[in-house]
């Protein structure tokens, strides 16, 4: 069985692709020996490390537009739109908080400290504190206070934490980036155009806005930053197996499409593994799903 050090990127709802990617790895006989994640990658990775991925999958696949809006605890504060307490409440219903260092699979999450412009790596302490800090999308989720630190989404500085995952001799470094550069084929261009007109409508307090608005400008700026930083990290720490999913395949707020997004992650991981196995003359221990 081949051991894998798995790195999961940020990307909002696109991060549901991590579920399918993890399932494909396991079904093909790969052992996930350690995980590092940022933002949604931290949430999915952390819950996997705790042995609760199936429960998260069940909750995610049950999301529809109505349930999605119900999770948006709008507060319209000076630095955020959503408190984020309801999202964490769902995780606490699945299991109580536990220390990261007691997880069956080594795990770390990445956040960003606005107070001193630094990267914060959670590899011990409260799992849910780490997840909550890492998912704090700027101007959307309320920043997380921790002593003198003011924590926001780890994707601001390290959206694909290849340099933070625990490594062991002979393991494979595998990355899943769900915010890769856009696929410019016509069908995806149409999807992106449609999504740019409707994404803001998914936020009840904002309603529908023109194409170029506060939301779209902030979102595009953040995505460009994520893509650039992820690419630089991948160049410095090249993964053995790299799964890149174009960011315009799904939207960052497509939480009601969890099953489809997860299937896309599974398909992309399958293709990457088949290529790697063929190149290295490896036979997986199970046939593709």
C-alpha positions as CSV (number, residue, x, y, z in Angstrom):
1,X,0.0,0.0,0.0
2,X,1.4,3.4,-1.1
3,X,1.5,6.1,1.6
4,X,0.3,9.6,0.7
5,X,0.8,13.0,2.2
6,X,-2.3,14.8,1.1
7,X,-2.7,18.5,0.6
8,X,-6.1,20.1,0.1
9,X,-6.6,23.6,-1.2
10,X,-9.0,26.4,-0.3
11,X,-11.9,27.1,-2.6
12,X,-15.3,27.5,-0.9
13,X,-17.9,25.0,-2.1
14,X,-15.5,23.8,-4.7
15,X,-13.7,22.1,-1.8
16,X,-16.4,19.4,-1.8
17,X,-14.2,17.9,-4.6
18,X,-11.9,16.9,-1.8
19,X,-14.4,14.3,-0.6
20,X,-14.5,12.5,-3.9
21,X,-10.7,12.8,-4.3
22,X,-10.1,11.2,-0.9
23,X,-12.5,8.4,-1.6
24,X,-10.8,7.6,-4.9
25,X,-7.4,7.5,-3.3
26,X,-8.6,5.1,-0.6
27,X,-10.5,2.8,-3.0
28,X,-7.4,2.5,-5.2
29,X,-5.4,1.2,-2.2
30,X,-3.5,4.4,-1.2
31,X,-3.1,5.0,2.5
32,X,-3.5,8.7,3.5
33,X,-0.8,9.0,6.1
34,X,-1.1,12.8,6.7
35,X,-3.2,15.7,5.7
36,X,-2.7,19.5,5.4
37,X,-5.5,21.8,4.4
38,X,-6.5,25.4,4.0
39,X,-10.0,26.8,4.3
40,X,-12.5,24.2,2.9
41,X,-9.5,21.9,2.6
42,X,-8.9,22.3,6.3
43,X,-12.6,21.5,7.0
44,X,-12.7,18.4,4.8
45,X,-9.2,17.3,5.7
46,X,-9.7,17.8,9.4
47,X,-12.9,15.8,9.5
48,X,-11.3,13.1,7.4
49,X,-8.4,12.9,9.9
50,X,-10.9,12.5,12.7
51,X,-12.6,9.6,10.9
52,X,-15.8,11.5,10.2
53,X,-15.7,12.1,6.4
54,X,-18.8,10.0,5.7
55,X,-20.9,12.0,8.1
56,X,-19.7,15.3,6.6
57,X,-20.5,13.9,3.1
58,X,-24.0,13.0,4.2
59,X,-24.7,16.5,5.6
60,X,-23.1,18.1,2.5
61,X,-25.1,16.0,0.0
62,X,-28.3,16.9,1.8
63,X,-27.7,20.6,1.2
64,X,-30.2,22.4,-1.0
65,X,-30.8,26.1,-1.5
66,X,-33.1,26.4,1.5
67,X,-30.8,24.6,3.9
68,X,-27.8,26.6,2.5
69,X,-29.5,29.9,3.3
70,X,-30.5,28.6,6.8
71,X,-26.8,28.1,7.5
72,X,-25.9,31.7,6.6
73,X,-26.2,33.4,10.0
74,X,-26.2,36.9,8.6
75,X,-25.0,39.6,10.9
76,X,-23.6,42.3,8.6
77,X,-20.8,43.4,10.9
78,X,-18.2,46.0,10.0
79,X,-15.8,43.3,8.9
80,X,-18.1,40.4,7.9
81,X,-21.4,39.3,6.5
82,X,-21.8,35.9,8.2
83,X,-20.9,34.9,11.8
84,X,-20.0,31.3,10.9
85,X,-21.4,29.8,14.1
86,X,-24.0,27.7,12.3
87,X,-21.5,26.0,10.1
88,X,-19.4,25.1,13.2
89,X,-22.6,23.9,14.9
90,X,-23.1,21.3,12.2
91,X,-19.6,19.9,12.8
92,X,-20.2,19.8,16.6
93,X,-23.3,17.8,15.9
94,X,-21.2,15.2,14.1
95,X,-18.6,15.0,17.0
96,X,-17.3,17.0,19.9
97,X,-14.2,19.1,19.5
98,X,-10.9,17.2,20.0
99,X,-7.2,18.1,20.1
100,X,-5.5,17.9,16.7
101,X,-2.6,16.0,18.2
102,X,-4.9,13.1,19.1
103,X,-6.3,12.6,15.6
104,X,-5.7,9.2,14.1
105,X,-4.2,10.8,11.0
106,X,-1.6,13.7,11.4
107,X,-3.3,16.9,10.4
108,X,-2.6,20.6,10.2
109,X,-4.6,23.6,9.1
110,X,-3.4,27.0,7.9
111,X,-4.8,30.4,8.8
112,X,-3.6,34.0,8.3
113,X,-3.1,36.4,11.2
114,X,-4.1,39.9,10.1
115,X,-2.5,41.5,13.2
116,X,1.1,40.8,12.0
117,X,0.5,39.6,8.4
118,X,1.8,36.1,9.1
119,X,0.8,32.5,8.4
120,X,-0.5,30.5,11.3
121,X,-0.2,26.7,11.3
122,X,-2.4,24.7,13.6
123,X,-0.9,21.3,14.3
124,X,-2.0,21.0,17.9
125,X,-4.9,22.3,20.0
126,X,-8.6,22.6,19.2
127,X,-9.5,21.0,15.9
128,X,-12.6,23.3,15.5
129,X,-10.7,26.4,16.4
130,X,-8.2,25.6,13.6
131,X,-11.0,24.9,11.1
132,X,-12.9,28.0,12.1
133,X,-9.9,30.2,11.7
134,X,-8.9,28.7,8.4
135,X,-12.3,29.1,6.8
136,X,-12.7,32.8,7.6
137,X,-13.1,34.1,4.1
138,X,-12.2,37.8,4.2
139,X,-15.2,40.2,4.3
140,X,-17.6,37.1,4.4
141,X,-17.0,35.2,7.6
142,X,-16.3,36.9,10.9
143,X,-12.6,36.9,11.7
144,X,-11.6,34.6,14.5
145,X,-10.0,36.1,17.6
146,X,-7.3,34.1,19.4
147,X,-5.4,36.1,22.0
148,X,-3.6,38.9,20.1
149,X,-4.2,37.2,16.7
150,X,-7.0,38.2,14.3
151,X,-7.4,35.2,12.1
152,X,-8.8,34.9,8.6
153,X,-8.7,32.4,5.7
154,X,-5.4,30.7,5.3
155,X,-5.7,31.0,1.5
156,X,-4.6,34.6,1.8
157,X,-1.0,33.5,2.3
158,X,-1.0,29.7,1.6
159,X,-3.9,28.3,-0.3
160,X,-2.1,25.0,-1.1
161,X,0.1,24.2,2.0
162,X,2.5,21.7,0.3
163,X,5.2,22.9,2.7
164,X,3.2,22.2,5.8
165,X,2.0,18.6,5.5
166,X,3.8,16.0,7.6
167,X,6.1,13.8,5.4
168,X,7.6,10.4,5.9
169,X,10.2,8.4,3.9
170,X,8.9,7.0,0.7
171,X,5.5,8.7,0.7
172,X,3.9,10.4,-2.2
173,X,3.1,14.1,-2.1
174,X,-0.4,14.5,-3.5
175,X,-2.2,17.9,-4.0
176,X,-5.7,18.8,-4.9
177,X,-6.2,22.4,-6.0
178,X,-9.9,23.2,-6.6
179,X,-9.1,26.8,-7.6
180,X,-6.8,26.2,-10.6
181,X,-6.8,28.4,-13.6
182,X,-10.1,28.6,-15.5
183,X,-10.9,26.2,-18.3
184,X,-11.6,28.5,-21.2
185,X,-13.7,26.1,-23.3
186,X,-17.0,27.6,-24.4
187,X,-19.2,25.6,-22.1
188,X,-17.3,26.7,-19.1
189,X,-17.3,30.3,-20.3
190,X,-21.1,30.2,-20.4
191,X,-21.2,28.7,-16.9
192,X,-18.9,31.4,-15.5
193,X,-20.9,34.2,-17.1
194,X,-24.1,32.8,-15.7
195,X,-22.5,32.3,-12.2
196,X,-21.2,35.9,-12.1
197,X,-24.7,37.1,-12.4
198,X,-26.2,34.8,-9.8
199,X,-23.6,34.2,-7.1
200,X,-24.4,37.3,-5.2
201,X,-28.1,36.2,-5.3
202,X,-27.1,33.2,-3.2
203,X,-26.4,35.6,-0.3
204,X,-29.8,36.6,1.1
205,X,-28.7,40.0,2.4
206,X,-27.1,41.1,-0.8
207,X,-29.7,40.2,-3.5
208,X,-28.9,40.4,-7.2
209,X,-26.3,42.9,-8.2
210,X,-24.9,44.0,-11.6
211,X,-21.9,41.9,-13.0
212,X,-19.2,44.3,-11.7
213,X,-20.1,44.9,-8.1
214,X,-18.4,44.7,-4.7
215,X,-18.9,40.9,-4.5
216,X,-17.6,40.1,-8.0
217,X,-14.6,42.4,-7.7
218,X,-13.6,41.1,-4.3
219,X,-14.2,37.5,-5.4
220,X,-12.1,37.8,-8.6
221,X,-9.3,39.6,-6.7
222,X,-9.2,36.9,-4.0
223,X,-9.3,34.1,-6.6
224,X,-6.4,35.6,-8.6
225,X,-4.4,35.8,-5.4
226,X,-5.2,32.2,-4.5
227,X,-4.2,31.0,-7.9
228,X,-0.9,32.8,-8.0
229,X,0.1,31.8,-4.5
230,X,-0.9,28.1,-5.1
231,X,1.2,28.0,-8.3
232,X,4.2,29.5,-6.6
233,X,4.0,26.9,-3.8
234,X,3.6,24.1,-6.3
235,X,6.8,25.3,-8.1
236,X,8.7,25.3,-4.8
237,X,7.4,22.0,-3.5
238,X,6.4,20.0,-6.6
239,X,3.8,17.3,-5.8
240,X,4.3,13.7,-7.1
241,X,0.6,13.7,-8.1
242,X,-1.1,16.9,-8.9
243,X,-4.9,17.3,-9.3
244,X,-6.0,20.7,-10.6
245,X,-9.7,21.5,-11.0
246,X,-10.5,24.7,-12.9
247,X,-12.0,27.2,-10.6
248,X,-14.8,28.0,-13.1
249,X,-16.0,24.5,-13.2
250,X,-18.1,25.3,-10.1
251,X,-18.7,28.4,-8.0
252,X,-17.4,29.2,-4.6
253,X,-20.9,29.3,-3.3
254,X,-22.3,26.3,-5.0
255,X,-22.9,24.5,-1.7
256,X,-26.1,23.0,-3.1
257,X,-24.1,21.1,-5.7
258,X,-22.0,19.0,-3.3
259,X,-22.6,15.7,-4.9
260,X,-21.7,16.9,-8.4
261,X,-18.6,18.7,-7.1
262,X,-17.5,15.6,-5.2
263,X,-17.9,13.5,-8.3
264,X,-15.8,15.9,-10.2
265,X,-13.1,15.5,-7.6
266,X,-13.2,11.8,-7.8
267,X,-13.0,11.8,-11.6
268,X,-10.0,14.2,-11.6
269,X,-8.2,12.1,-9.0
270,X,-8.9,8.9,-10.9
271,X,-7.4,10.4,-14.0
272,X,-4.3,11.7,-12.1
273,X,-3.8,8.3,-10.5
274,X,-4.2,6.4,-13.7
275,X,-1.6,8.6,-15.3
276,X,0.8,8.2,-12.4
277,X,0.3,4.4,-12.2
278,X,0.8,4.0,-16.0
279,X,3.9,6.1,-16.0
280,X,5.4,4.2,-13.1
281,X,4.1,0.8,-14.0
282,X,2.0,0.5,-10.9
283,X,-1.1,-1.6,-10.5
284,X,-3.6,-0.2,-8.0
285,X,-5.0,-2.7,-5.5
286,X,-8.6,-2.0,-6.6
287,X,-10.2,-1.2,-9.9
288,X,-11.5,2.4,-10.5
289,X,-15.0,3.1,-9.2
